[in-house]
Amino acid sequence: MTLTEVWRDGWTGGWTSMVPFTLNGTQHLLSYKNGDGTAALDRINTDGSLASVWRDGWTDGWTSMVPFTLNGTQHLLSYKNGDGTAALDRIN
């Protein structure tokens, strides 16, 4: 197997989840830091580079995130193993 790097950049440390998904026909990346709750959404451009779309703070401690399509709409299933919280969100 061989790999061809298409993009590289320096980020801050601490990102614990990186979840790619398609939204409105365009590939996106949801990134999350469970230590402080920082969440970021980036669009993945056709050349492999990322363009920032959104960044905000969520509660900390989310340990699993899985995107999926339900009735033609993107959703995100998230879970905190520390306290058992589960959430289902629609991605608008």
PDB file with one MODEL, atoms N, CA, C and O in Angstrom:
MODEL        1
ATOM      1  N   MET A   1       0.836  -1.168   0.000  1.00  0.00           N
ATOM      2  CA  MET A   1       0.000   0.000   0.000  1.00  0.00           C
ATOM      3  C   MET A   1       0.886   1.239   0.000  1.00  0.00           C
ATOM      4  O   MET A   1       1.910   1.284   0.682  1.00  0.00           O
ATOM      5  N   THR A   2       0.481   2.238  -0.769  1.00  0.00           N
ATOM      6  CA  THR A   2       1.170   3.521  -0.746  1.00  0.00           C
ATOM      7  C   THR A   2       0.164   4.625  -0.435  1.00  0.00           C
ATOM      8  O   THR A   2      -1.031   4.490  -0.696  1.00  0.00           O
ATOM      9  N   LEU A   3       0.665   5.697   0.119  1.00  0.00           N
ATOM     10  CA  LEU A   3      -0.164   6.851   0.443  1.00  0.00           C
ATOM     11  C   LEU A   3       0.376   8.082  -0.263  1.00  0.00           C
ATOM     12  O   LEU A   3       1.588   8.217  -0.428  1.00  0.00           O
ATOM     13  N   THR A   4      -0.490   8.966  -0.674  1.00  0.00           N
ATOM     14  CA  THR A   4      -0.107  10.244  -1.247  1.00  0.00           C
ATOM     15  C   THR A   4      -0.684  11.341  -0.369  1.00  0.00           C
ATOM     16  O   THR A   4      -1.901  11.514  -0.303  1.00  0.00           O
ATOM     17  N   GLU A   5       0.175  12.074   0.297  1.00  0.00           N
ATOM     18  CA  GLU A   5      -0.295  13.152   1.156  1.00  0.00           C
ATOM     19  C   GLU A   5      -0.878  14.266   0.298  1.00  0.00           C
ATOM     20  O   GLU A   5      -0.250  14.704  -0.666  1.00  0.00           O
ATOM     21  N   VAL A   6      -2.078  14.727   0.645  1.00  0.00           N
ATOM     22  CA  VAL A   6      -2.716  15.809  -0.105  1.00  0.00           C
ATOM     23  C   VAL A   6      -2.839  17.090   0.720  1.00  0.00           C
ATOM     24  O   VAL A   6      -3.101  18.156   0.164  1.00  0.00           O
ATOM     25  N   TRP A   7      -2.655  16.999   2.024  1.00  0.00           N
ATOM     26  CA  TRP A   7      -2.752  18.181   2.882  1.00  0.00           C
ATOM     27  C   TRP A   7      -2.067  17.903   4.204  1.00  0.00           C
ATOM     28  O   TRP A   7      -2.081  16.773   4.693  1.00  0.00           O
ATOM     29  N   ARG A   8      -1.463  18.937   4.788  1.00  0.00           N
ATOM     30  CA  ARG A   8      -0.872  18.850   6.123  1.00  0.00           C
ATOM     31  C   ARG A   8      -0.834  20.255   6.699  1.00  0.00           C
ATOM     32  O   ARG A   8      -0.587  21.224   5.982  1.00  0.00           O
ATOM     33  N   ASP A   9      -1.078  20.358   7.992  1.00  0.00           N
ATOM     34  CA  ASP A   9      -1.070  21.648   8.659  1.00  0.00           C
ATOM     35  C   ASP A   9      -0.794  21.414  10.134  1.00  0.00           C
ATOM     36  O   ASP A   9      -0.885  20.280  10.605  1.00  0.00           O
ATOM     37  N   GLY A  10      -0.467  22.442  10.857  1.00  0.00           N
ATOM     38  CA  GLY A  10      -0.265  22.344  12.295  1.00  0.00           C
ATOM     39  C   GLY A  10      -1.531  22.753  13.033  1.00  0.00           C
ATOM     40  O   GLY A  10      -2.099  23.806  12.742  1.00  0.00           O
ATOM     41  N   TRP A  11      -1.979  21.947  13.975  1.00  0.00           N
ATOM     42  CA  TRP A  11      -3.144  22.234  14.794  1.00  0.00           C
ATOM     43  C   TRP A  11      -2.709  22.277  16.251  1.00  0.00           C
ATOM     44  O   TRP A  11      -1.593  21.887  16.593  1.00  0.00           O
ATOM     45  N   THR A  12      -3.606  22.756  17.099  1.00  0.00           N
ATOM     46  CA  THR A  12      -3.362  22.670  18.530  1.00  0.00           C
ATOM     47  C   THR A  12      -3.546  21.219  18.960  1.00  0.00           C
ATOM     48  O   THR A  12      -4.201  20.442  18.264  1.00  0.00           O
ATOM     49  N   GLY A  13      -2.988  20.859  20.073  1.00  0.00           N
ATOM     50  CA  GLY A  13      -3.134  19.497  20.586  1.00  0.00           C
ATOM     51  C   GLY A  13      -4.470  19.288  21.282  1.00  0.00           C
ATOM     52  O   GLY A  13      -5.213  20.240  21.523  1.00  0.00           O
ATOM     53  N   GLY A  14      -4.767  18.036  21.601  1.00  0.00           N
ATOM     54  CA  GLY A  14      -5.920  17.711  22.428  1.00  0.00           C
ATOM     55  C   GLY A  14      -7.171  17.274  21.700  1.00  0.00           C
ATOM     56  O   GLY A  14      -8.160  16.938  22.350  1.00  0.00           O
ATOM     57  N   TRP A  15      -7.170  17.263  20.361  1.00  0.00           N
ATOM     58  CA  TRP A  15      -8.349  16.805  19.621  1.00  0.00           C
ATOM     59  C   TRP A  15      -8.511  15.310  19.849  1.00  0.00           C
ATOM     60  O   TRP A  15      -7.566  14.547  19.645  1.00  0.00           O
ATOM     61  N   THR A  16      -9.690  14.885  20.269  1.00  0.00           N
ATOM     62  CA  THR A  16      -9.918  13.478  20.609  1.00  0.00           C
ATOM     63  C   THR A  16     -10.862  12.767  19.643  1.00  0.00           C
ATOM     64  O   THR A  16     -10.880  11.537  19.593  1.00  0.00           O
ATOM     65  N   SER A  17     -11.640  13.520  18.883  1.00  0.00           N
ATOM     66  CA  SER A  17     -12.532  12.923  17.880  1.00  0.00           C
ATOM     67  C   SER A  17     -12.435  13.715  16.590  1.00  0.00           C
ATOM     68  O   SER A  17     -12.434  14.946  16.607  1.00  0.00           O
ATOM     69  N   MET A  18     -12.353  13.010  15.475  1.00  0.00           N
ATOM     70  CA  MET A  18     -12.404  13.613  14.147  1.00  0.00           C
ATOM     71  C   MET A  18     -13.351  12.766  13.328  1.00  0.00           C
ATOM     72  O   MET A  18     -13.080  11.599  13.046  1.00  0.00           O
ATOM     73  N   VAL A  19     -14.478  13.373  12.945  1.00  0.00           N
ATOM     74  CA  VAL A  19     -15.568  12.628  12.343  1.00  0.00           C
ATOM     75  C   VAL A  19     -15.892  13.223  10.971  1.00  0.00           C
ATOM     76  O   VAL A  19     -16.463  14.311  10.898  1.00  0.00           O
ATOM     77  N   PRO A  20     -15.538  12.532   9.878  1.00  0.00           N
ATOM     78  CA  PRO A  20     -15.904  13.032   8.555  1.00  0.00           C
ATOM     79  C   PRO A  20     -17.341  12.636   8.203  1.00  0.00           C
ATOM     80  O   PRO A  20     -17.811  11.563   8.581  1.00  0.00           O
ATOM     81  N   PHE A  21     -18.024  13.515   7.478  1.00  0.00           N
ATOM     82  CA  PHE A  21     -19.373  13.218   7.015  1.00  0.00           C
ATOM     83  C   PHE A  21     -19.702  14.123   5.834  1.00  0.00           C
ATOM     84  O   PHE A  21     -19.044  15.140   5.617  1.00  0.00           O
ATOM     85  N   THR A  22     -20.722  13.746   5.076  1.00  0.00           N
ATOM     86  CA  THR A  22     -21.170  14.538   3.930  1.00  0.00           C
ATOM     87  C   THR A  22     -22.394  15.346   4.327  1.00  0.00           C
ATOM     88  O   THR A  22     -23.338  14.812   4.909  1.00  0.00           O
ATOM     89  N   LEU A  23     -22.373  16.639   4.008  1.00  0.00           N
ATOM     90  CA  LEU A  23     -23.492  17.530   4.289  1.00  0.00           C
ATOM     91  C   LEU A  23     -23.780  18.324   3.021  1.00  0.00           C
ATOM     92  O   LEU A  23     -22.914  19.037   2.513  1.00  0.00           O
ATOM     93  N   ASN A  24     -25.004  18.195   2.515  1.00  0.00           N
ATOM     94  CA  ASN A  24     -25.402  18.886   1.285  1.00  0.00           C
ATOM     95  C   ASN A  24     -24.438  18.607   0.131  1.00  0.00           C
ATOM     96  O   ASN A  24     -24.120  19.502  -0.652  1.00  0.00           O
ATOM     97  N   GLY A  25     -23.978  17.361   0.034  1.00  0.00           N
ATOM     98  CA  GLY A  25     -23.113  16.949  -1.057  1.00  0.00           C
ATOM     99  C   GLY A  25     -21.655  17.326  -0.904  1.00  0.00           C
ATOM    100  O   GLY A  25     -20.856  17.063  -1.803  1.00  0.00           O
ATOM    101  N   THR A  26     -21.285  17.938   0.215  1.00  0.00           N
ATOM    102  CA  THR A  26     -19.909  18.374   0.448  1.00  0.00           C
ATOM    103  C   THR A  26     -19.353  17.669   1.681  1.00  0.00           C
ATOM    104  O   THR A  26     -20.036  17.533   2.697  1.00  0.00           O
ATOM    105  N   GLN A  27     -18.105  17.226   1.576  1.00  0.00           N
ATOM    106  CA  GLN A  27     -17.464  16.534   2.691  1.00  0.00           C
ATOM    107  C   GLN A  27     -17.066  17.535   3.760  1.00  0.00           C
ATOM    108  O   GLN A  27     -16.529  18.598   3.449  1.00  0.00           O
ATOM    109  N   HIS A  28     -17.330  17.201   5.032  1.00  0.00           N
ATOM    110  CA  HIS A  28     -16.993  18.037   6.180  1.00  0.00           C
ATOM    111  C   HIS A  28     -16.253  17.206   7.227  1.00  0.00           C
ATOM    112  O   HIS A  28     -16.237  15.977   7.167  1.00  0.00           O
ATOM    113  N   LEU A  29     -15.645  17.901   8.183  1.00  0.00           N
ATOM    114  CA  LEU A  29     -14.949  17.251   9.281  1.00  0.00           C
ATOM    115  C   LEU A  29     -15.367  17.918  10.581  1.00  0.00           C
ATOM    116  O   LEU A  29     -15.176  19.121  10.758  1.00  0.00           O
ATOM    117  N   LEU A  30     -15.940  17.133  11.494  1.00  0.00           N
ATOM    118  CA  LEU A  30     -16.266  17.600  12.834  1.00  0.00           C
ATOM    119  C   LEU A  30     -15.145  17.144  13.753  1.00  0.00           C
ATOM    120  O   LEU A  30     -14.848  15.952  13.830  1.00  0.00           O
ATOM    121  N   SER A  31     -14.524  18.086  14.449  1.00  0.00           N
ATOM    122  CA  SER A  31     -13.431  17.776  15.369  1.00  0.00           C
ATOM    123  C   SER A  31     -13.847  18.213  16.768  1.00  0.00           C
ATOM    124  O   SER A  31     -14.563  19.202  16.924  1.00  0.00           O
ATOM    125  N   TYR A  32     -13.397  17.476  17.788  1.00  0.00           N
ATOM    126  CA  TYR A  32     -13.835  17.727  19.154  1.00  0.00           C
ATOM    127  C   TYR A  32     -12.713  17.412  20.142  1.00  0.00           C
ATOM    128  O   TYR A  32     -11.965  16.449  19.970  1.00  0.00           O
ATOM    129  N   LYS A  33     -12.611  18.251  21.189  1.00  0.00           N
ATOM    130  CA  LYS A  33     -11.673  18.018  22.288  1.00  0.00           C
ATOM    131  C   LYS A  33     -12.497  17.682  23.524  1.00  0.00           C
ATOM    132  O   LYS A  33     -13.187  18.548  24.060  1.00  0.00           O
ATOM    133  N   ASN A  34     -12.433  16.420  23.987  1.00  0.00           N
ATOM    134  CA  ASN A  34     -13.260  16.064  25.146  1.00  0.00           C
ATOM    135  C   ASN A  34     -12.738  16.666  26.442  1.00  0.00           C
ATOM    136  O   ASN A  34     -13.475  16.696  27.428  1.00  0.00           O
ATOM    137  N   GLY A  35     -11.509  17.143  26.485  1.00  0.00           N
ATOM    138  CA  GLY A  35     -10.962  17.741  27.696  1.00  0.00           C
ATOM    139  C   GLY A  35     -11.573  19.095  28.033  1.00  0.00           C
ATOM    140  O   GLY A  35     -11.805  19.395  29.204  1.00  0.00           O
ATOM    141  N   ASP A  36     -11.837  19.920  27.009  1.00  0.00           N
ATOM    142  CA  ASP A  36     -12.393  21.254  27.275  1.00  0.00           C
ATOM    143  C   ASP A  36     -13.684  21.540  26.514  1.00  0.00           C
ATOM    144  O   ASP A  36     -14.275  22.605  26.691  1.00  0.00           O
ATOM    145  N   GLY A  37     -14.132  20.610  25.671  1.00  0.00           N
ATOM    146  CA  GLY A  37     -15.398  20.777  24.965  1.00  0.00           C
ATOM    147  C   GLY A  37     -15.331  21.575  23.682  1.00  0.00           C
ATOM    148  O   GLY A  37     -16.373  21.860  23.091  1.00  0.00           O
ATOM    149  N   THR A  38     -14.142  21.948  23.226  1.00  0.00           N
ATOM    150  CA  THR A  38     -14.030  22.681  21.963  1.00  0.00           C
ATOM    151  C   THR A  38     -14.508  21.811  20.815  1.00  0.00           C
ATOM    152  O   THR A  38     -14.124  20.646  20.707  1.00  0.00           O
ATOM    153  N   ALA A  39     -15.357  22.382  19.947  1.00  0.00           N
ATOM    154  CA  ALA A  39     -15.837  21.677  18.760  1.00  0.00           C
ATOM    155  C   ALA A  39     -15.608  22.569  17.542  1.00  0.00           C
ATOM    156  O   ALA A  39     -15.754  23.789  17.624  1.00  0.00           O
ATOM    157  N   ALA A  40     -15.251  21.960  16.416  1.00  0.00           N
ATOM    158  CA  ALA A  40     -15.001  22.707  15.188  1.00  0.00           C
ATOM    159  C   ALA A  40     -15.555  21.939  13.999  1.00  0.00           C
ATOM    160  O   ALA A  40     -15.513  20.710  13.960  1.00  0.00           O
ATOM    161  N   LEU A  41     -16.073  22.682  13.036  1.00  0.00           N
ATOM    162  CA  LEU A  41     -16.557  22.091  11.790  1.00  0.00           C
ATOM    163  C   LEU A  41     -15.787  22.725  10.649  1.00  0.00           C
ATOM    164  O   LEU A  41     -15.737  23.949  10.525  1.00  0.00           O
ATOM    165  N   ASP A  42     -15.186  21.889   9.817  1.00  0.00           N
ATOM    166  CA  ASP A  42     -14.435  22.340   8.650  1.00  0.00           C
ATOM    167  C   ASP A  42     -14.999  21.686   7.404  1.00  0.00           C
ATOM    168  O   ASP A  42     -15.439  20.537   7.437  1.00  0.00           O
ATOM    169  N   ARG A  43     -14.983  22.426   6.305  1.00  0.00           N
ATOM    170  CA  ARG A  43     -15.317  21.856   4.994  1.00  0.00           C
ATOM    171  C   ARG A  43     -14.030  21.302   4.400  1.00  0.00           C
ATOM    172  O   ARG A  43     -12.986  21.953   4.457  1.00  0.00           O
ATOM    173  N   ILE A  44     -14.099  20.112   3.835  1.00  0.00           N
ATOM    174  CA  ILE A  44     -12.941  19.528   3.163  1.00  0.00           C
ATOM    175  C   ILE A  44     -13.043  19.878   1.684  1.00  0.00           C
ATOM    176  O   ILE A  44     -13.940  19.404   0.986  1.00  0.00           O
ATOM    177  N   ASN A  45     -12.129  20.701   1.217  1.00  0.00           N
ATOM    178  CA  ASN A  45     -12.133  21.139  -0.173  1.00  0.00           C
ATOM    179  C   ASN A  45     -11.668  20.028  -1.103  1.00  0.00           C
ATOM    180  O   ASN A  45     -11.067  19.053  -0.654  1.00  0.00           O
ATOM    181  N   THR A  46     -11.941  20.168  -2.386  1.00  0.00           N
ATOM    182  CA  THR A  46     -11.593  19.126  -3.358  1.00  0.00           C
ATOM    183  C   THR A  46     -10.091  18.884  -3.448  1.00  0.00           C
ATOM    184  O   THR A  46      -9.669  17.805  -3.863  1.00  0.00           O
ATOM    185  N   ASP A  47      -9.266  19.877  -3.062  1.00  0.00           N
ATOM    186  CA  ASP A  47      -7.814  19.671  -3.077  1.00  0.00           C
ATOM    187  C   ASP A  47      -7.298  19.075  -1.774  1.00  0.00           C
ATOM    188  O   ASP A  47      -6.093  18.880  -1.611  1.00  0.00           O
ATOM    189  N   GLY A  48      -8.222  18.780  -0.831  1.00  0.00           N
ATOM    190  CA  GLY A  48      -7.834  18.176   0.441  1.00  0.00           C
ATOM    191  C   GLY A  48      -7.606  19.177   1.553  1.00  0.00           C
ATOM    192  O   GLY A  48      -7.460  18.778   2.709  1.00  0.00           O
ATOM    193  N   SER A  49      -7.570  20.461   1.247  1.00  0.00           N
ATOM    194  CA  SER A  49      -7.391  21.470   2.289  1.00  0.00           C
ATOM    195  C   SER A  49      -8.694  21.642   3.068  1.00  0.00           C
ATOM    196  O   SER A  49      -9.759  21.219   2.619  1.00  0.00           O
ATOM    197  N   LEU A  50      -8.596  22.263   4.231  1.00  0.00           N
ATOM    198  CA  LEU A  50      -9.758  22.481   5.084  1.00  0.00           C
ATOM    199  C   LEU A  50     -10.098  23.963   5.140  1.00  0.00           C
ATOM    200  O   LEU A  50      -9.211  24.816   5.134  1.00  0.00           O
ATOM    201  N   ALA A  51     -11.395  24.258   5.194  1.00  0.00           N
ATOM    202  CA  ALA A  51     -11.878  25.629   5.355  1.00  0.00           C
ATOM    203  C   ALA A  51     -12.780  25.665   6.585  1.00  0.00           C
ATOM    204  O   ALA A  51     -13.745  24.906   6.676  1.00  0.00           O
ATOM    205  N   SER A  52     -12.468  26.538   7.516  1.00  0.00           N
ATOM    206  CA  SER A  52     -13.242  26.630   8.752  1.00  0.00           C
ATOM    207  C   SER A  52     -14.668  27.100   8.456  1.00  0.00           C
ATOM    208  O   SER A  52     -14.877  28.064   7.719  1.00  0.00           O
ATOM    209  N   VAL A  53     -15.642  26.402   9.044  1.00  0.00           N
ATOM    210  CA  VAL A  53     -17.050  26.744   8.890  1.00  0.00           C
ATOM    211  C   VAL A  53     -17.616  27.250  10.211  1.00  0.00           C
ATOM    212  O   VAL A  53     -18.395  28.203  10.229  1.00  0.00           O
ATOM    213  N   TRP A  54     -17.228  26.615  11.322  1.00  0.00           N
ATOM    214  CA  TRP A  54     -17.829  26.912  12.619  1.00  0.00           C
ATOM    215  C   TRP A  54     -16.905  26.416  13.724  1.00  0.00           C
ATOM    216  O   TRP A  54     -16.186  25.431  13.553  1.00  0.00           O
ATOM    217  N   ARG A  55     -16.933  27.111  14.861  1.00  0.00           N
ATOM    218  CA  ARG A  55     -16.176  26.678  16.045  1.00  0.00           C
ATOM    219  C   ARG A  55     -16.909  27.199  17.271  1.00  0.00           C
ATOM    220  O   ARG A  55     -17.335  28.354  17.302  1.00  0.00           O
ATOM    221  N   ASP A  56     -17.057  26.344  18.287  1.00  0.00           N
ATOM    222  CA  ASP A  56     -17.787  26.736  19.482  1.00  0.00           C
ATOM    223  C   ASP A  56     -17.408  25.802  20.616  1.00  0.00           C
ATOM    224  O   ASP A  56     -16.629  24.868  20.428  1.00  0.00           O
ATOM    225  N   GLY A  57     -17.955  26.052  21.777  1.00  0.00           N
ATOM    226  CA  GLY A  57     -17.727  25.195  22.929  1.00  0.00           C
ATOM    227  C   GLY A  57     -18.935  24.317  23.204  1.00  0.00           C
ATOM    228  O   GLY A  57     -20.067  24.800  23.226  1.00  0.00           O
ATOM    229  N   TRP A  58     -18.700  23.047  23.410  1.00  0.00           N
ATOM    230  CA  TRP A  58     -19.711  22.093  23.850  1.00  0.00           C
ATOM    231  C   TRP A  58     -19.356  21.705  25.280  1.00  0.00           C
ATOM    232  O   TRP A  58     -18.335  22.139  25.814  1.00  0.00           O
ATOM    233  N   THR A  59     -20.197  20.891  25.891  1.00  0.00           N
ATOM    234  CA  THR A  59     -19.805  20.351  27.182  1.00  0.00           C
ATOM    235  C   THR A  59     -18.639  19.386  26.964  1.00  0.00           C
ATOM    236  O   THR A  59     -18.492  18.822  25.879  1.00  0.00           O
ATOM    237  N   ASP A  60     -17.834  19.203  27.964  1.00  0.00           N
ATOM    238  CA  ASP A  60     -16.695  18.301  27.825  1.00  0.00           C
ATOM    239  C   ASP A  60     -17.120  16.855  28.099  1.00  0.00           C
ATOM    240  O   ASP A  60     -18.215  16.602  28.602  1.00  0.00           O
ATOM    241  N   GLY A  61     -16.244  15.924  27.762  1.00  0.00           N
ATOM    242  CA  GLY A  61     -16.429  14.533  28.124  1.00  0.00           C
ATOM    243  C   GLY A  61     -17.058  13.612  27.089  1.00  0.00           C
ATOM    244  O   GLY A  61     -17.205  12.419  27.355  1.00  0.00           O
ATOM    245  N   TRP A  62     -17.437  14.124  25.909  1.00  0.00           N
ATOM    246  CA  TRP A  62     -17.982  13.226  24.878  1.00  0.00           C
ATOM    247  C   TRP A  62     -16.866  12.301  24.408  1.00  0.00           C
ATOM    248  O   TRP A  62     -15.776  12.765  24.075  1.00  0.00           O
ATOM    249  N   THR A  63     -17.128  11.010  24.380  1.00  0.00           N
ATOM    250  CA  THR A  63     -16.085  10.033  24.060  1.00  0.00           C
ATOM    251  C   THR A  63     -16.307   9.303  22.742  1.00  0.00           C
ATOM    252  O   THR A  63     -15.365   8.735  22.189  1.00  0.00           O
ATOM    253  N   SER A  64     -17.527   9.309  22.230  1.00  0.00           N
ATOM    254  CA  SER A  64     -17.814   8.663  20.945  1.00  0.00           C
ATOM    255  C   SER A  64     -18.755   9.540  20.145  1.00  0.00           C
ATOM    256  O   SER A  64     -19.710  10.099  20.685  1.00  0.00           O
ATOM    257  N   MET A  65     -18.480   9.660  18.841  1.00  0.00           N
ATOM    258  CA  MET A  65     -19.341  10.416  17.933  1.00  0.00           C
ATOM    259  C   MET A  65     -19.419   9.656  16.617  1.00  0.00           C
ATOM    260  O   MET A  65     -18.401   9.303  16.022  1.00  0.00           O
ATOM    261  N   VAL A  66     -20.654   9.409  16.174  1.00  0.00           N
ATOM    262  CA  VAL A  66     -20.855   8.658  14.938  1.00  0.00           C
ATOM    263  C   VAL A  66     -21.884   9.386  14.076  1.00  0.00           C
ATOM    264  O   VAL A  66     -23.033   9.537  14.491  1.00  0.00           O
ATOM    265  N   PRO A  67     -21.487   9.843  12.872  1.00  0.00           N
ATOM    266  CA  PRO A  67     -22.456  10.475  11.986  1.00  0.00           C
ATOM    267  C   PRO A  67     -23.216   9.403  11.195  1.00  0.00           C
ATOM    268  O   PRO A  67     -22.673   8.341  10.889  1.00  0.00           O
ATOM    269  N   PHE A  68     -24.476   9.698  10.871  1.00  0.00           N
ATOM    270  CA  PHE A  68     -25.251   8.789  10.024  1.00  0.00           C
ATOM    271  C   PHE A  68     -26.398   9.564   9.404  1.00  0.00           C
ATOM    272  O   PHE A  68     -26.754  10.649   9.862  1.00  0.00           O
ATOM    273  N   THR A  69     -26.973   8.993   8.356  1.00  0.00           N
ATOM    274  CA  THR A  69     -28.095   9.614   7.655  1.00  0.00           C
ATOM    275  C   THR A  69     -29.386   8.948   8.094  1.00  0.00           C
ATOM    276  O   THR A  69     -29.481   7.721   8.115  1.00  0.00           O
ATOM    277  N   LEU A  70     -30.383   9.757   8.447  1.00  0.00           N
ATOM    278  CA  LEU A  70     -31.701   9.284   8.834  1.00  0.00           C
ATOM    279  C   LEU A  70     -32.729  10.069   8.030  1.00  0.00           C
ATOM    280  O   LEU A  70     -32.795  11.295   8.124  1.00  0.00           O
ATOM    281  N   ASN A  71     -33.525   9.366   7.247  1.00  0.00           N
ATOM    282  CA  ASN A  71     -34.539  10.020   6.409  1.00  0.00           C
ATOM    283  C   ASN A  71     -33.943  11.114   5.526  1.00  0.00           C
ATOM    284  O   ASN A  71     -34.559  12.162   5.330  1.00  0.00           O
ATOM    285  N   GLY A  72     -32.735  10.868   4.991  1.00  0.00           N
ATOM    286  CA  GLY A  72     -32.086  11.803   4.089  1.00  0.00           C
ATOM    287  C   GLY A  72     -31.397  12.981   4.759  1.00  0.00           C
ATOM    288  O   GLY A  72     -30.900  13.873   4.071  1.00  0.00           O
ATOM    289  N   THR A  73     -31.355  13.006   6.095  1.00  0.00           N
ATOM    290  CA  THR A  73     -30.755  14.112   6.835  1.00  0.00           C
ATOM    291  C   THR A  73     -29.621  13.593   7.713  1.00  0.00           C
ATOM    292  O   THR A  73     -29.746  12.543   8.343  1.00  0.00           O
ATOM    293  N   GLN A  74     -28.513  14.335   7.751  1.00  0.00           N
ATOM    294  CA  GLN A  74     -27.364  13.933   8.568  1.00  0.00           C
ATOM    295  C   GLN A  74     -27.674  14.121  10.045  1.00  0.00           C
ATOM    296  O   GLN A  74     -28.267  15.119  10.455  1.00  0.00           O
ATOM    297  N   HIS A  75     -27.261  13.143  10.830  1.00  0.00           N
ATOM    298  CA  HIS A  75     -27.400  13.179  12.289  1.00  0.00           C
ATOM    299  C   HIS A  75     -26.068  12.792  12.924  1.00  0.00           C
ATOM    300  O   HIS A  75     -25.180  12.253  12.263  1.00  0.00           O
ATOM    301  N   LEU A  76     -25.948  13.076  14.216  1.00  0.00           N
ATOM    302  CA  LEU A  76     -24.757  12.720  14.976  1.00  0.00           C
ATOM    303  C   LEU A  76     -25.196  12.066  16.277  1.00  0.00           C
ATOM    304  O   LEU A  76     -25.933  12.656  17.067  1.00  0.00           O
ATOM    305  N   LEU A  77     -24.734  10.837  16.489  1.00  0.00           N
ATOM    306  CA  LEU A  77     -24.978  10.125  17.732  1.00  0.00           C
ATOM    307  C   LEU A  77     -23.721  10.269  18.583  1.00  0.00           C
ATOM    308  O   LEU A  77     -22.632   9.891  18.152  1.00  0.00           O
ATOM    309  N   SER A  78     -23.868  10.815  19.792  1.00  0.00           N
ATOM    310  CA  SER A  78     -22.730  11.069  20.679  1.00  0.00           C
ATOM    311  C   SER A  78     -22.964  10.394  22.022  1.00  0.00           C
ATOM    312  O   SER A  78     -24.102  10.187  22.443  1.00  0.00           O
ATOM    313  N   TYR A  79     -21.854  10.053  22.691  1.00  0.00           N
ATOM    314  CA  TYR A  79     -21.939   9.329  23.954  1.00  0.00           C
ATOM    315  C   TYR A  79     -20.804   9.767  24.881  1.00  0.00           C
ATOM    316  O   TYR A  79     -19.680   9.998  24.436  1.00  0.00           O
ATOM    317  N   LYS A  80     -21.116   9.877  26.181  1.00  0.00           N
ATOM    318  CA  LYS A  80     -20.112  10.146  27.221  1.00  0.00           C
ATOM    319  C   LYS A  80     -19.978   8.895  28.079  1.00  0.00           C
ATOM    320  O   LYS A  80     -20.918   8.536  28.788  1.00  0.00           O
ATOM    321  N   ASN A  81     -18.826   8.223  28.029  1.00  0.00           N
ATOM    322  CA  ASN A  81     -18.687   7.006  28.829  1.00  0.00           C
ATOM    323  C   ASN A  81     -18.540   7.308  30.317  1.00  0.00           C
ATOM    324  O   ASN A  81     -18.735   6.416  31.143  1.00  0.00           O
ATOM    325  N   GLY A  82     -18.201   8.542  30.676  1.00  0.00           N
ATOM    326  CA  GLY A  82     -18.029   8.892  32.080  1.00  0.00           C
ATOM    327  C   GLY A  82     -19.320   8.876  32.882  1.00  0.00           C
ATOM    328  O   GLY A  82     -19.337   8.452  34.037  1.00  0.00           O
ATOM    329  N   ASP A  83     -20.415   9.345  32.256  1.00  0.00           N
ATOM    330  CA  ASP A  83     -21.684   9.390  32.983  1.00  0.00           C
ATOM    331  C   ASP A  83     -22.849   8.731  32.246  1.00  0.00           C
ATOM    332  O   ASP A  83     -23.974   8.726  32.747  1.00  0.00           O
ATOM    333  N   GLY A  84     -22.586   8.171  31.053  1.00  0.00           N
ATOM    334  CA  GLY A  84     -23.621   7.450  30.320  1.00  0.00           C
ATOM    335  C   GLY A  84     -24.551   8.313  29.498  1.00  0.00           C
ATOM    336  O   GLY A  84     -25.534   7.804  28.960  1.00  0.00           O
ATOM    337  N   THR A  85     -24.275   9.611  29.380  1.00  0.00           N
ATOM    338  CA  THR A  85     -25.118  10.489  28.572  1.00  0.00           C
ATOM    339  C   THR A  85     -25.010  10.119  27.100  1.00  0.00           C
ATOM    340  O   THR A  85     -23.911   9.913  26.585  1.00  0.00           O
ATOM    341  N   ALA A  86     -26.149  10.035  26.428  1.00  0.00           N
ATOM    342  CA  ALA A  86     -26.204   9.808  24.989  1.00  0.00           C
ATOM    343  C   ALA A  86     -27.044  10.917  24.375  1.00  0.00           C
ATOM    344  O   ALA A  86     -28.013  11.371  24.982  1.00  0.00           O
ATOM    345  N   ALA A  87     -26.677  11.357  23.170  1.00  0.00           N
ATOM    346  CA  ALA A  87     -27.422  12.419  22.493  1.00  0.00           C
ATOM    347  C   ALA A  87     -27.516  12.105  21.014  1.00  0.00           C
ATOM    348  O   ALA A  87     -26.576  11.577  20.418  1.00  0.00           O
ATOM    349  N   LEU A  88     -28.645  12.431  20.432  1.00  0.00           N
ATOM    350  CA  LEU A  88     -28.857  12.315  18.994  1.00  0.00           C
ATOM    351  C   LEU A  88     -29.183  13.715  18.484  1.00  0.00           C
ATOM    352  O   LEU A  88     -30.173  14.316  18.902  1.00  0.00           O
ATOM    353  N   ASP A  89     -28.350  14.235  17.579  1.00  0.00           N
ATOM    354  CA  ASP A  89     -28.540  15.583  17.049  1.00  0.00           C
ATOM    355  C   ASP A  89     -28.673  15.535  15.533  1.00  0.00           C
ATOM    356  O   ASP A  89     -28.029  14.725  14.866  1.00  0.00           O
ATOM    357  N   ARG A  90     -29.521  16.416  14.996  1.00  0.00           N
ATOM    358  CA  ARG A  90     -29.623  16.600  13.552  1.00  0.00           C
ATOM    359  C   ARG A  90     -28.600  17.670  13.176  1.00  0.00           C
ATOM    360  O   ARG A  90     -28.506  18.700  13.844  1.00  0.00           O
ATOM    361  N   ILE A  91     -27.844  17.436  12.123  1.00  0.00           N
ATOM    362  CA  ILE A  91     -26.848  18.417  11.648  1.00  0.00           C
ATOM    363  C   ILE A  91     -27.548  19.285  10.607  1.00  0.00           C
ATOM    364  O   ILE A  91     -27.912  18.808   9.532  1.00  0.00           O
ATOM    365  N   ASN A  92     -27.732  20.553  10.932  1.00  0.00           N
ATOM    366  CA  ASN A  92     -28.444  21.485  10.038  1.00  0.00           C
ATOM    367  C   ASN A  92     -27.514  22.120   9.030  1.00  0.00           C
ATOM    368  O   ASN A  92     -27.952  22.925   8.208  1.00  0.00           O
TER     369      ASN A  92
ENDMDL
END
